[in-house]
Amino acid sequence: MTGNPLPGTLGPIIRLMTYSELIELATRMQGVPIKTRKGVAFKVGVSKGRIFFVVGAKGRPRYDSPNTTEHFLEQYNATGQLDSTVYAKDTVNANYYVSLLLAAKANPPK
């Protein structure tokens, strides 16, 4: 579902989503070069039902627990914020989750 811009957001909410939908989105975006707003390149992957982020060419995968990812989604679905600082206290990967959502919006399924 696409919503209207919420006060304090950087734009309209992309859409409310479930954990399984975020996994599907991350699976679709595997191999797509993504950059954060500050230009840090990373890739996303999925392993054993968990999303991970690999920063740089030889970076190690950065995982969150499923509970942390669910909490990020709860906050995102409640606020629609596309500002990673909103989620920074909940996950060190906040910037990557938000960048993933923005990249998916810019690269819709074909």
TIVO-624951 format. One record per atom (N, C-alpha, C): atom name; residue number from 1; x, y, z; residue in three letters. Coordinates in steps of 0.001 Angstrom, whole numbers, plus 500000, padded with zeros to 6 digits. Last residue first. Layout:
! residues N
+------+-----+--------+--------+--------+------+
| atom | seq |      u |      v |      w | type |
+------+-----+--------+--------+--------+------+
|   CA | NUM |      X |      Y |      Z |  ALA |
...
+------+-----+--------+--------+--------+------+
This chain:
! residues 110
+------+-----+--------+--------+--------+------+
| atom | seq |      u |      v |      w | type |
+------+-----+--------+--------+--------+------+
|    N | 110 | 510346 | 494011 | 487447 |  LYS |
|   CA | 110 | 510018 | 494096 | 486011 |  LYS |
|    C | 110 | 508931 | 493125 | 485662 |  LYS |
|    N | 109 | 510150 | 495915 | 490470 |  PRO |
|   CA | 109 | 510192 | 494639 | 489745 |  PRO |
|    C | 109 | 509771 | 494815 | 488302 |  PRO |
|    N | 108 | 511969 | 499107 | 490612 |  PRO |
|   CA | 108 | 510790 | 498247 | 490832 |  PRO |
|    C | 108 | 510899 | 496951 | 490044 |  PRO |
|    N | 107 | 514199 | 500814 | 491757 |  ASN |
|   CA | 107 | 514339 | 499653 | 490857 |  ASN |
|    C | 107 | 513159 | 498704 | 491037 |  ASN |
|    N | 106 | 513522 | 502692 | 493620 |  ALA |
|   CA | 106 | 514111 | 503174 | 492366 |  ALA |
|    C | 106 | 514245 | 502063 | 491318 |  ALA |
|    N | 105 | 512685 | 501038 | 495664 |  LYS |
|   CA | 105 | 511716 | 501982 | 495083 |  LYS |
|    C | 105 | 512215 | 502470 | 493728 |  LYS |
|    N | 104 | 515064 | 499795 | 496247 |  ALA |
|   CA | 104 | 513965 | 498993 | 495714 |  ALA |
|    C | 104 | 512905 | 499877 | 495076 |  ALA |
|    N | 103 | 516467 | 501943 | 497290 |  ALA |
|   CA | 103 | 516938 | 501318 | 496054 |  ALA |
|    C | 103 | 515839 | 500478 | 495422 |  ALA |
|    N | 102 | 514977 | 502415 | 499636 |  LEU |
|   CA | 102 | 515059 | 503447 | 498609 |  LEU |
|    C | 102 | 515510 | 502870 | 497269 |  LEU |
|    N | 101 | 515432 | 499986 | 500996 |  LEU |
|   CA | 101 | 514071 | 500402 | 500648 |  LEU |
|    C | 101 | 514076 | 501435 | 499540 |  LEU |
|    N | 100 | 518248 | 500147 | 501269 |  LEU |
|   CA | 100 | 517630 | 499033 | 500551 |  LEU |
|    C | 100 | 516222 | 499411 | 500106 |  LEU |
|    N |  99 | 518472 | 502383 | 502907 |  SER |
|   CA |  99 | 519015 | 502438 | 501546 |  SER |
|    C |  99 | 518467 | 501316 | 500684 |  SER |
|    N |  98 | 517322 | 501306 | 505226 |  VAL |
|   CA |  98 | 516683 | 502445 | 504556 |  VAL |
|    C |  98 | 517176 | 502552 | 503113 |  VAL |
|    N |  97 | 519232 | 499264 | 505784 |  TYR |
|   CA |  97 | 517804 | 498950 | 505584 |  TYR |
|    C |  97 | 517108 | 500075 | 504808 |  TYR |
|    N |  96 | 521563 | 500801 | 506084 |  TYR |
|   CA |  96 | 521470 | 499828 | 504994 |  TYR |
|    C |  96 | 520020 | 499414 | 504729 |  TYR |
|    N |  95 | 521062 | 502326 | 508346 |  ASN |
|   CA |  95 | 521370 | 503005 | 507091 |  ASN |
|    C |  95 | 521203 | 502064 | 505897 |  ASN |
|    N |  94 | 520777 | 500291 | 510301 |  ALA |
|   CA |  94 | 519652 | 501148 | 509911 |  ALA |
|    C |  94 | 519877 | 501811 | 508563 |  ALA |
|    N |  93 | 522553 | 498565 | 511470 |  ASN |
|   CA |  93 | 522344 | 498453 | 510025 |  ASN |
|    C |  93 | 521216 | 499341 | 509513 |  ASN |
|    N |  92 | 522463 | 498735 | 514123 |  VAL |
|   CA |  92 | 523619 | 499379 | 513492 |  VAL |
|    C |  92 | 523486 | 499357 | 511973 |  VAL |
|    N |  91 | 519270 | 499396 | 515497 |  THR |
|   CA |  91 | 520137 | 498529 | 514702 |  THR |
|    C |  91 | 521288 | 499327 | 514107 |  THR |
|    N |  90 | 518163 | 501241 | 517288 |  ASP |
|   CA |  90 | 517642 | 499874 | 517256 |  ASP |
|    C |  90 | 518539 | 498902 | 516500 |  ASP |
|    N |  89 | 519212 | 503706 | 516908 |  LYS |
|   CA |  89 | 519311 | 503151 | 518265 |  LYS |
|    C |  89 | 518869 | 501694 | 518311 |  LYS |
|    N |  88 | 518578 | 504194 | 514231 |  ALA |
|   CA |  88 | 519969 | 503934 | 514608 |  ALA |
|    C |  88 | 520107 | 503347 | 516004 |  ALA |
|    N |  87 | 516175 | 504984 | 513251 |  TYR |
|   CA |  87 | 516309 | 503578 | 513617 |  TYR |
|    C |  87 | 517685 | 503232 | 514181 |  TYR |
|    N |  86 | 516481 | 507639 | 512637 |  VAL |
|   CA |  86 | 515317 | 507258 | 513445 |  VAL |
|    C |  86 | 515494 | 505843 | 513997 |  VAL |
|    N |  85 | 518538 | 507729 | 510861 |  THR |
|   CA |  85 | 518829 | 508114 | 512238 |  THR |
|    C |  85 | 517679 | 507758 | 513176 |  THR |
|    N |  84 | 517496 | 507159 | 508331 |  SER |
|   CA |  84 | 518089 | 506066 | 509110 |  SER |
|    C |  84 | 518387 | 506444 | 510552 |  SER |
|    N |  83 | 514540 | 508043 | 507120 |  ASP |
|   CA |  83 | 515718 | 508681 | 507706 |  ASP |
|    C |  83 | 516322 | 507660 | 508668 |  ASP |
|    N |  82 | 512054 | 507532 | 506308 |  LEU |
|   CA |  82 | 513135 | 507067 | 505449 |  LEU |
|    C |  82 | 514430 | 507774 | 505842 |  LEU |
|    N |  81 | 509221 | 506654 | 508203 |  GLN |
|   CA |  81 | 510465 | 507414 | 508114 |  GLN |
|    C |  81 | 511465 | 506747 | 507174 |  GLN |
|    N |  80 | 506838 | 505491 | 508776 |  GLY |
|   CA |  80 | 507127 | 505785 | 507376 |  GLY |
|    C |  80 | 508417 | 506550 | 507179 |  GLY |
|    N |  79 | 505899 | 504690 | 511294 |  THR |
|   CA |  79 | 506284 | 506087 | 511065 |  THR |
|    C |  79 | 506465 | 506449 | 509597 |  THR |
|    N |  78 | 505112 | 502023 | 511312 |  ALA |
|   CA |  78 | 504396 | 502973 | 512165 |  ALA |
|    C |  78 | 504677 | 504424 | 511778 |  ALA |
|    N |  77 | 506899 | 500778 | 509602 |  ASN |
|   CA |  77 | 505473 | 500727 | 509274 |  ASN |
|    C |  77 | 504667 | 501742 | 510089 |  ASN |
|    N |  76 | 509283 | 501277 | 511063 |  TYR |
|   CA |  76 | 509094 | 501813 | 509714 |  TYR |
|    C |  76 | 507606 | 501861 | 509356 |  TYR |
|    N |  75 | 508794 | 499792 | 513406 |  GLN |
|   CA |  75 | 509021 | 501237 | 513473 |  GLN |
|    C |  75 | 508777 | 501895 | 512115 |  GLN |
|    N |  74 | 508535 | 497232 | 512302 |  GLU |
|   CA |  74 | 507456 | 497800 | 513118 |  GLU |
|    C |  74 | 507575 | 499322 | 513162 |  GLU |
|    N |  73 | 511070 | 496948 | 511083 |  LEU |
|   CA |  73 | 509853 | 497006 | 510267 |  LEU |
|    C |  73 | 508677 | 497593 | 511033 |  LEU |
|    N |  72 | 512723 | 496867 | 513368 |  PHE |
|   CA |  72 | 512914 | 497907 | 512367 |  PHE |
|    C |  72 | 511635 | 498062 | 511546 |  PHE |
|    N |  71 | 511693 | 494507 | 514482 |  HIS |
|   CA |  71 | 511522 | 495776 | 515195 |  HIS |
|    C |  71 | 511721 | 496952 | 514246 |  HIS |
|    N |  70 | 512530 | 492645 | 512580 |  GLU |
|   CA |  70 | 511086 | 492830 | 512823 |  GLU |
|    C |  70 | 510838 | 494167 | 513526 |  GLU |
|    N |  69 | 515288 | 492884 | 512957 |  THR |
|   CA |  69 | 514706 | 493245 | 511664 |  THR |
|    C |  69 | 513207 | 493493 | 511815 |  THR |
|    N |  68 | 515454 | 491921 | 515557 |  THR |
|   CA |  68 | 515883 | 493285 | 515273 |  THR |
|    C |  68 | 515283 | 493771 | 513958 |  THR |
|    N |  67 | 514556 | 489274 | 515161 |  ASN |
|   CA |  67 | 513826 | 490177 | 516066 |  ASN |
|    C |  67 | 514186 | 491634 | 515809 |  ASN |
|    N |  66 | 516520 | 488178 | 513480 |  PRO |
|   CA |  66 | 515168 | 488392 | 512958 |  PRO |
|    C |  66 | 514352 | 489334 | 513847 |  PRO |
|    N |  65 | 519549 | 490091 | 514007 |  SER |
|   CA |  65 | 518661 | 488982 | 514352 |  SER |
|    C |  65 | 517303 | 489230 | 513699 |  SER |
|    N |  64 | 521567 | 491143 | 511268 |  ASP |
|   CA |  64 | 520767 | 491452 | 512444 |  ASP |
|    C |  64 | 519970 | 490204 | 512770 |  ASP |
|    N |  63 | 524873 | 490967 | 509852 |  TYR |
|   CA |  63 | 523547 | 490425 | 510112 |  TYR |
|    C |  63 | 522892 | 491124 | 511287 |  TYR |
|    N |  62 | 527100 | 491597 | 507452 |  ARG |
|   CA |  62 | 526583 | 492228 | 508674 |  ARG |
|    C |  62 | 525136 | 491767 | 508829 |  ARG |
|    N |  61 | 529848 | 489879 | 505986 |  PRO |
|   CA |  61 | 528398 | 490080 | 506109 |  PRO |
|    C |  61 | 528028 | 490653 | 507476 |  PRO |
|    N |  60 | 532777 | 491807 | 505347 |  ARG |
|   CA |  60 | 532145 | 490653 | 505975 |  ARG |
|    C |  60 | 530655 | 490920 | 506085 |  ARG |
|    N |  59 | 534014 | 493096 | 502194 |  GLY |
|   CA |  59 | 533459 | 493209 | 503534 |  GLY |
|    C |  59 | 532872 | 491909 | 504044 |  GLY |
|    N |  58 | 535186 | 493512 | 499783 |  LYS |
|   CA |  58 | 535627 | 492354 | 500569 |  LYS |
|    C |  58 | 535104 | 492387 | 501995 |  LYS |
|    N |  57 | 533904 | 495777 | 498724 |  ALA |
|   CA |  57 | 534131 | 494598 | 497891 |  ALA |
|    C |  57 | 534466 | 493349 | 498705 |  ALA |
|    N |  56 | 531411 | 497246 | 500945 |  GLY |
|   CA |  56 | 532670 | 497191 | 500226 |  GLY |
|    C |  56 | 532849 | 495868 | 499505 |  GLY |
|    N |  55 | 529408 | 495376 | 503064 |  VAL |
|   CA |  55 | 529884 | 496720 | 502762 |  VAL |
|    C |  55 | 531257 | 496606 | 502116 |  VAL |
|    N |  54 | 526690 | 493442 | 502907 |  VAL |
|   CA |  54 | 528139 | 493360 | 502726 |  VAL |
|    C |  54 | 528597 | 494732 | 502241 |  VAL |
|    N |  53 | 524065 | 492418 | 505001 |  PHE |
|   CA |  53 | 524617 | 493480 | 504177 |  PHE |
|    C |  53 | 526127 | 493291 | 504109 |  PHE |
|    N |  52 | 521349 | 490073 | 505179 |  PHE |
|   CA |  52 | 522669 | 490557 | 505568 |  PHE |
|    C |  52 | 523129 | 491599 | 504566 |  PHE |
|    N |  51 | 518396 | 488620 | 506492 |  ILE |
|   CA |  51 | 519015 | 489594 | 505589 |  ILE |
|    C |  51 | 520409 | 489921 | 506115 |  ILE |
|    N |  50 | 517483 | 485227 | 506813 |  ARG |
|   CA |  50 | 517988 | 486459 | 507425 |  ARG |
|    C |  50 | 518630 | 487331 | 506370 |  ARG |
|    N |  49 | 516897 | 482729 | 505799 |  GLY |
|   CA |  49 | 515799 | 483590 | 506218 |  GLY |
|    C |  49 | 516211 | 484872 | 506903 |  GLY |
|    N |  48 | 519395 | 481734 | 505057 |  LYS |
|   CA |  48 | 518636 | 481081 | 506127 |  LYS |
|    C |  48 | 517558 | 481996 | 506688 |  LYS |
|    N |  47 | 520279 | 484768 | 503709 |  SER |
|   CA |  47 | 520760 | 483433 | 504039 |  SER |
|    C |  47 | 519967 | 482904 | 505224 |  SER |
|    N |  46 | 520508 | 487289 | 501345 |  VAL |
|   CA |  46 | 519615 | 486573 | 502256 |  VAL |
|    C |  46 | 520186 | 485183 | 502458 |  VAL |
|    N |  45 | 522052 | 490523 | 500829 |  GLY |
|   CA |  45 | 521861 | 489104 | 500579 |  GLY |
|    C |  45 | 520897 | 488524 | 501584 |  GLY |
|    N |  44 | 523241 | 493513 | 499319 |  VAL |
|   CA |  44 | 522355 | 492840 | 500253 |  VAL |
|    C |  44 | 522265 | 491374 | 499857 |  VAL |
|    N |  43 | 526130 | 495594 | 499218 |  LYS |
|   CA |  43 | 525215 | 494643 | 498594 |  LYS |
|    C |  43 | 524401 | 493987 | 499693 |  LYS |
|    N |  42 | 527304 | 499003 | 499022 |  PHE |
|   CA |  42 | 527079 | 497730 | 499697 |  PHE |
|    C |  42 | 526184 | 496857 | 498843 |  PHE |
|    N |  41 | 529079 | 502081 | 499260 |  ALA |
|   CA |  41 | 528555 | 500992 | 498436 |  ALA |
|    C |  41 | 528396 | 499728 | 499277 |  ALA |
|    N |  40 | 528271 | 505196 | 500462 |  VAL |
|   CA |  40 | 528921 | 503941 | 500830 |  VAL |
|    C |  40 | 528266 | 502804 | 500043 |  VAL |
|    N |  39 | 527030 | 507663 | 500056 |  GLY |
|   CA |  39 | 527828 | 507088 | 498988 |  GLY |
|    C |  39 | 528561 | 505806 | 499324 |  GLY |
|    N |  38 | 525279 | 508612 | 501846 |  LYS |
|   CA |  38 | 526631 | 509161 | 501942 |  LYS |
|    C |  38 | 527580 | 508521 | 500931 |  LYS |
|    N |  37 | 523061 | 507106 | 501348 |  ARG |
|   CA |  37 | 523006 | 508532 | 501001 |  ARG |
|    C |  37 | 524372 | 509187 | 501057 |  ARG |
|    N |  36 | 524477 | 504042 | 500061 |  THR |
|   CA |  36 | 523793 | 504824 | 501084 |  THR |
|    C |  36 | 523762 | 506278 | 500627 |  THR |
|    N |  35 | 523922 | 502106 | 497132 |  LYS |
|   CA |  35 | 524732 | 503075 | 497883 |  LYS |
|    C |  35 | 523861 | 503745 | 498928 |  LYS |
|    N |  34 | 524130 | 498921 | 495602 |  ILE |
|   CA |  34 | 523335 | 499914 | 496327 |  ILE |
|    C |  34 | 524303 | 500850 | 497035 |  ILE |
|    N |  33 | 524050 | 496723 | 492898 |  PRO |
|   CA |  33 | 524863 | 497641 | 493696 |  PRO |
|    C |  33 | 523975 | 498730 | 494314 |  PRO |
|    N |  32 | 522410 | 493704 | 493127 |  VAL |
|   CA |  32 | 522235 | 495079 | 492654 |  VAL |
|    C |  32 | 523124 | 495980 | 493508 |  VAL |
|    N |  31 | 522703 | 491297 | 494409 |  GLY |
|   CA |  31 | 523531 | 491545 | 493236 |  GLY |
|    C |  31 | 523397 | 492943 | 492660 |  GLY |
|    N |  30 | 519390 | 491261 | 495525 |  GLN |
|   CA |  30 | 520718 | 490643 | 495593 |  GLN |
|    C |  30 | 521473 | 490902 | 494293 |  GLN |
|    N |  29 | 516810 | 492162 | 495311 |  MET |
|   CA |  29 | 517862 | 493164 | 495174 |  MET |
|    C |  29 | 519277 | 492582 | 495303 |  MET |
|    N |  28 | 515244 | 489931 | 495816 |  ARG |
|   CA |  28 | 515173 | 490557 | 494489 |  ARG |
|    C |  28 | 516337 | 491510 | 494256 |  ARG |
|    N |  27 | 515878 | 489603 | 498512 |  THR |
|   CA |  27 | 516237 | 488557 | 497549 |  THR |
|    C |  27 | 516248 | 489130 | 496139 |  THR |
|    N |  26 | 514709 | 491879 | 499575 |  ALA |
|   CA |  26 | 516162 | 491719 | 499663 |  ALA |
|    C |  26 | 516645 | 490662 | 498674 |  ALA |
|    N |  25 | 512008 | 491245 | 499041 |  LEU |
|   CA |  25 | 512608 | 492440 | 498452 |  LEU |
|    C |  25 | 514136 | 492317 | 498449 |  LEU |
|    N |  24 | 511709 | 488968 | 500630 |  GLU |
|   CA |  24 | 511515 | 488876 | 499178 |  GLU |
|    C |  24 | 512166 | 490055 | 498470 |  GLU |
|    N |  23 | 512143 | 490156 | 503140 |  ILE |
|   CA |  23 | 513041 | 489092 | 502679 |  ILE |
|    C |  23 | 512938 | 488951 | 501159 |  ILE |
|    N |  22 | 509927 | 491831 | 503189 |  LEU |
|   CA |  22 | 511265 | 492433 | 503199 |  LEU |
|    C |  22 | 512303 | 491411 | 502740 |  LEU |
|    N |  21 | 507926 | 489899 | 503257 |  GLU |
|   CA |  21 | 508011 | 490789 | 502095 |  GLU |
|    C |  21 | 509371 | 491478 | 502023 |  GLU |
|    N |  20 | 508396 | 488783 | 505766 |  SER |
|   CA |  20 | 508575 | 487943 | 504576 |  SER |
|    C |  20 | 508651 | 488790 | 503304 |  SER |
|    N |  19 | 507778 | 491009 | 507386 |  TYR |
|   CA |  19 | 509132 | 490451 | 507379 |  TYR |
|    C |  19 | 509357 | 489632 | 506116 |  TYR |
|    N |  18 | 505674 | 493297 | 505528 |  THR |
|   CA |  18 | 505922 | 492267 | 506515 |  THR |
|    C |  18 | 507368 | 491810 | 506421 |  THR |
|    N |  17 | 505064 | 496825 | 505044 |  MET |
|   CA |  17 | 505513 | 495497 | 504638 |  MET |
|    C |  17 | 505742 | 494586 | 505819 |  MET |
|    N |  16 | 503719 | 499691 | 503464 |  LEU |
|   CA |  16 | 503802 | 498861 | 504657 |  LEU |
|    C |  16 | 504248 | 497477 | 504221 |  LEU |
|    N |  15 | 505779 | 501594 | 501290 |  ARG |
|   CA |  15 | 504616 | 500760 | 501528 |  ARG |
|    C |  15 | 504813 | 500026 | 502833 |  ARG |
|    N |  14 | 507044 | 504152 | 501359 |  ILE |
|   CA |  14 | 507123 | 503280 | 500190 |  ILE |
|    C |  14 | 505942 | 502324 | 500227 |  ILE |
|    N |  13 | 505730 | 507231 | 502273 |  ILE |
|   CA |  13 | 506061 | 505886 | 502710 |  ILE |
|    C |  13 | 506060 | 504995 | 501472 |  ILE |
|    N |  12 | 507062 | 510099 | 500631 |  PRO |
|   CA |  12 | 505964 | 509199 | 500937 |  PRO |
|    C |  12 | 506469 | 507838 | 501390 |  PRO |
|    N |  11 | 509808 | 511673 | 502411 |  GLY |
|   CA |  11 | 508956 | 511449 | 501243 |  GLY |
|    C |  11 | 507850 | 510498 | 501615 |  GLY |
|    N |  10 | 511074 | 511834 | 504743 |  LEU |
|   CA |  10 | 511797 | 512344 | 503588 |  LEU |
|    C |  10 | 511002 | 512161 | 502309 |  LEU |
|    N |   9 | 508881 | 512944 | 507390 |  THR |
|   CA |   9 | 509516 | 511932 | 506555 |  THR |
|    C |   9 | 510225 | 512599 | 505397 |  THR |
|    N |   8 | 507521 | 514844 | 508866 |  GLY |
|   CA |   8 | 508880 | 514514 | 509266 |  GLY |
|    C |   8 | 509542 | 513443 | 508425 |  GLY |
|    N |   7 | 504305 | 513512 | 508346 |  PRO |
|   CA |   7 | 505108 | 514622 | 508857 |  PRO |
|    C |   7 | 506495 | 514133 | 509280 |  PRO |
|    N |   6 | 504175 | 511408 | 505458 |  LEU |
|   CA |   6 | 503916 | 511614 | 506866 |  LEU |
|    C |   6 | 504763 | 512781 | 507348 |  LEU |
|    N |   5 | 502674 | 511280 | 502258 |  PRO |
|   CA |   5 | 503817 | 511651 | 503095 |  PRO |
|    C |   5 | 503376 | 511879 | 504539 |  PRO |
|    N |   4 | 500393 | 508505 | 501919 |  ASN |
|   CA |   4 | 500740 | 509909 | 501760 |  ASN |
|    C |   4 | 501965 | 510208 | 502594 |  ASN |
|    N |   3 | 501253 | 505178 | 500771 |  GLY |
|   CA |   3 | 500559 | 506164 | 501582 |  GLY |
|    C |   3 | 500954 | 507572 | 501213 |  GLY |
|    N |   2 | 500615 | 502157 | 499194 |  THR |
|   CA |   2 | 501370 | 503407 | 499161 |  THR |
|    C |   2 | 500574 | 504449 | 499915 |  THR |
|    N |   1 | 500854 | 498832 | 500000 |  MET |
|   CA |   1 | 500000 | 500000 | 500000 |  MET |
|    C |   1 | 500895 | 501224 | 500000 |  MET |
+------+-----+--------+--------+--------+------+
